[in-house]
Structure formats: structure tokens, C-alpha cells
Amino acid sequence: MSLQSGRITVQKVDELGAVLLPMTRAFPDVTREDLRHTREWYTEGSTGDDPATAIVGVPFHSFVLKVEGKNILIDTCNGNHKTRSDATPWNNDLNLPYLENLEAVGLAPEDIDVVLCTHLHFDHVGWNTRLENGRWVPTFPKARYLFTRADYEFFDKNHEEPLHLASFEDSILPVVEHGLADLVETDHVVEHEIGNGVWLEGTPGHSPGSCVVHAKRGGDQLVFSGDTFHHPLELTRPDILFFGDLDHGLAAATRRKMFERYADTSTLFLPAHFGGASAGRIQRHRHGFKFDYLDPATFKAT
């Protein structure tokens, strides 16, 4: 699927179809009322109003921005051949045609100029590297990889989680060792300019250095929101507890601030884990907010 907004072209590169999780695992304090209110406007994948039996589908994909002759890859999913002992269903090595899907949108790894990771969780950095002759090497050899300094320093120092330690060692450090990484400063008041109408803004909470990617070159403003929110349920209730947020209070405040800022505007959001067209606009709704999806058949912005 391809989206054109002004002089920016966006293409989605799929990696892994929707992984199914129990609703109460993803959102431990979800209520029947939350589900009922969300189903007023979101019915895709709905599994009813009972939190005990409801399921969350989590797809994985990257986005490629083509702007002013540059190819910018946002988030690199899980990666192949990587052991993730603490994360079912990633417990066994994956062998997915991600690079073939990238080729299907007309790009080889050597064509990528910039890799932007919205944060350094394992499912957003996996294709940073690939296995070559028994060693992890950068997948995109001509790219500059941008990591937020806050996330890099946090995961470099905190080794309590085997899952993120493993991804740091096989998907981050090899990039640094090859001299391809740039650490950028992005707290909640600092924006890092990349150029060509693309910039980063810190959105901490899900992780210390979580950020979103903004892009505008004529047309509508685009926001690649990473894991600032993961599921439509969080628009209905921005303060809901999500199991993957490091700092729940800060993550919830960051979400609500973003929704308030962009609700009922032309700004187009492209979340990291939404299915379908994976793009839409935020609107106010009587129970909070809702996500107005683009038609996946057109996937076009004005």
C-alpha cells in the first residue's frame, strides 16, 4: 500500500501478521465498559464485551518515507533468526520474507538512507541487523541509524530483562560497532530535525526515549506514532494500563496530550501496530477519542 501526501510517499512493509494476545494480558485493567465504548466505532477484530475472553491482534510492519530523493525506514520489527526466550510467540527463530516485502516496494537494503527507531524495544529494532556468516551485521549498510540517547543509555545500563538485553546485543550494538549509529536528544520539549521536512519529537513513557516521527512536505502532516498507542482501546480510554509501558502514568499523559493536540485536525497518524491501512485521523468522541481509518483500498491522503 502506498500513500502520497504532498511531496512525501509512504509505503508500508509488512513483516508479521496479527499476533493474538489475551485482552487482559495487554490491558490488565480493561473493563466491559471500555470494550463496549470502543465497539461503538471500532468493530474490526472485535471479540465481544467480556474482557476474560476478548483478544487483541498485534500486527508488525515498517514504514518507508520517500522524500527529496531519500529513503527513510521507520522501525524494523522483529528480525529473523533471533532468539527471544521471554517472548512468546517469538520464542523460536523467525524466518519471514521481510526483505522480499521491502523489495516488492522497489527497495533493496542498500537503498535505505536513514533508519529511525521510535524506541529500542525488540519488536522495533530486529531488522537493524541480519545474520551473516555467524555474525550480526547491519542490514542497511549505507544508512545512518538514529537511536534516541535516552533509550540507548537506559537499555545499555539495565540488563534485568533478558528479552531487551538480547535485542540490544544483537540489533543495536552491532550497528554502533560498525559506526553507523547516531544518538539523538529527544526529551518532551526537544525536537530533532532530520531535514527534508522530517523531525523527531520525544514522547516518553512507553520507554524513556520513545519518540514519534513527524513528516510534512506539502500536503497533510504525518505522524508515525510508534508505540505511543497500540490499540484503538487506548483512544477510548487514554489512561488505560498497557502492560508494555515502562512508566504508566507518563505514557498515559503523553497519549492524552497527543490526542488533545491533534484531534479533529487533518494530521494523519500511522501507528506501529494498527492493521488495515494502518493510517487514519484522530477525532473527538463522546467517550474520549476515536480513530478514523483511511480506506485501505485507497490508502491516499490529500
N, C-alpha and C positions, 0 to 999 in steps of 0.2 A: 504494500500500500504506500502511496506517495501523497504528500501534502505540499501545496505551494502557497506561501504567504509572502507577498512582496517578492523580494529577490532571494528568498530562502526556500530551499527544497528540503523536505524532511522525508526520510524513508525509514520504515520500521523493519528491524531484522529480528525475526523470531528465533528463540533458542529452545525453550521447553514449554510445552502446553501446560494447561492449568493443573497444578498440583493441589490435591484436595486435602484440606485440613478441617478438623472439627471446629465449629464456630467458637466454642468455649475455650479452645486452646489459643486461638488467635486473639479473641476478645473475652477474657475471663469474666468480666462483669456485665456482659451483654444481657439485655432483658427482652422479654416478649414485646414490650412496647417499642424498643429500638428497632426490632425486626419489622414490626407492623408499620411503623412510620417510614422506614426505608422502602418497604414494598409499595408504598403509595406512588413512587416514581421509578423504582428500580426493580425489575422483575426477572432479568436475565440470571439464570443460575439460582433462582430462589428455591429454598428448601423449606419454606413454611415459617411459622412464628415460634416454634419451640427451640430455644437455644440448645437443648440437650441433643437434638437430632440434626440441627442445621449444619451446613457445610460451607466452607469458604474455598473458592477456587483461586489459586495464585499462579498466573502465567508469568513468563520471564521473556524479556526482549530488550534489545538495544534500539537507540535511535541514531540515525546518521543525518547531520546537517550538512548541506552543500551550500556554501555561501562564499561569494567572491573568489571562486576557484579553490577553496579549501574544503576538505572533508573532515568533519568533526564527529567523532564517535562518542556517544553518551552512554555510560555504564556498559559493562561487559559480561554480565550474567554469571553463570556458574563455572563454565570451562569444562573441558574434557580431561579424563584420566586423573582426577584429583580426589584424594581420599578425604571424606568429611565424616569422620566416625561418629560425631554427635548430631548429625542432621539427617534424619530420615525424610525423604527418600533419596538423599544424596549420599547415603551410606556406602553405596557401591560406585565405582568409577562410571561416569557418564561417557557416552560416545555419541555425540549429537552432531548433526550437519550444520553447525553454526557458520562455519567459513563458507560452506556451499551456499547458505542463505545470503551471506554477505555478497558472494559472487553474483547471486541472482539479481541484486540491485546494482550490478555493474562495478563492483569494487573488489580489488584484491587487498590483502593486508598491507602491502607496500603503498597503497593509495591513501591510507589514513594519515592525516597531518597532525591531528590532536586527538588525544583520548582524555575525556573528562569523566572522572568517577564522582558521582554525587556524594558518596561516602564509601568507607572501606569495609563494608560487610562482605562476607564471602560470595554472596549472590550478585554482587555488583562489580567484582574485580576478576572473576575467574578466567576470562579470555584475555586478560592482560598478558598472560604468558601461555606458552604451549610446550609440550614435551618434545625435545629433540635430542636424540642420542643419549637418552637418560638424564638430560638436564633441562631445567626450566629456562626458556629464553623468551624475550619479548615477542609477542605475536605480531606487533605492528612496528617493524624495525626502523621506520623513518618518522615515527610520531614522537611528539612530546607528550608525556603523560602528566596530567595535572592532578595532584592529590592535595587535599586541604591539610595544612600543617597540624591543626588541632586533632584530626583523626589519625594522622601518621604518628604523631607523638604519643597519643593515647594507646594505640594498638602496639606500638613499639615497646611500651613500658608495661602494659597489662597483659600478662600471659596466663591469666587464670582460666580463660575459656579456650579449650583445645581447638574448637571449631575455627575461631577467628585467628588464633595463633597459626594454625596450619595455612589458612589463606594468606596471611601476612607473609609467611615464609615462602610460599610457592607462587604468589601472584603479585606481591608488592616489592619485596626485597630484590628479586632478580632484575626488575625494571630499574631500581635505584643503582644496583651494581653495574648495570650497562650504561649508566649515565644519561638515561632518558627521562628521568623524573624531575618535575618542578614542584616544590611545596609552596602553596599559596595561602595567604592570610585571608580568612573569611570568617569573621565573627558576625554577630547580628547587626552591626552597624557598618560593616566594611563590605564593599563590592569590589570584586577583582575583574578588571577589564581584560578581555581576551582580544578584542578587536573585531572588526567586521560586523559590528552590531551584536556581539555575543559577550555576555558577562555572567559572573557567578555572584550569588548572594548567600550568605550564611543563614541557615535555618536550623539551629542546633536543637537537640532534644532526642531525636532518634539515635543519634550518635553525637559526640562532642563537635565534630566538624562537618556535620551534614550540611549540604547546600543545595540550592536549585540553580538551574541554568536558564538564563533569560536570553532571548534572541529576537531581534527586530531589525529588519532592513526593508522598510516599506511594509505595507500590509499590517496584519494584526500582530500584537506582541505574543510571543510564545513563551511558555514556562514549562520546562522539563523538571517536574517536581520530585523526582527520585522517590524516597520513602517518607516524604513529609506526610503523605497519607497513602494508604494501601488498598482501601476497600470503600465502596460507596457508603457503608455504615458510618464511617468517620465524618461524612458530611452531615448526616442527620444528627450525630452527636459528637462534636469535635473533641470533647473531653473523655471519650471512652478509653479504657485501658487497652493498649495494644501490647502483646507480650514481647515484641521485639524492641520497644522503645527503652533506651538506657535511662533516660530521665523523663518519667511520665508527665510530670507537671509542666516541664519546659516544652516537651513535644506537643502537648495539648494546647498550650498558649501560642506556640508557633503556628500550629494548624489554624486555630481560630483567627489569629491576626492575618494570616494569608487569605483565608476565606473572606473576611470582612473587607480586606483591601481590594480584592478583585471580583467580588460578587456583582453580577449584573453589569459587567463590562464586556468588551469584545475580546479580552485576553483569553487565549486558548491554552488549556493545560494538557500536558501529555505525561500522565503518571507512569511510574515504572512497572506497576503490576495490575493495570486495568486491561481487560480483554476487549474484543471487538476492534473498533477503530483506535482504541487507546487514546482518544483525544476528545475534548469537549470543553464546555464553559461552565463556570460555577454560577449558580443562581440562588437567590434567597428563596427559602421555602418556609412554610408555616411551622415546621418542626426544626428549623435551622437552615440548612442549605441543601441543594441537590446538584447533580452533575448532568448537564445537558449534552449527551453524547453527539458527536458528529455521526452522520450516516456512514457506516463502514464501506458502503458501496461507492461513495464518492471520495471520502477522506480528503476533502478540499476545504481550505479557508479562503476568505475573501482577501 
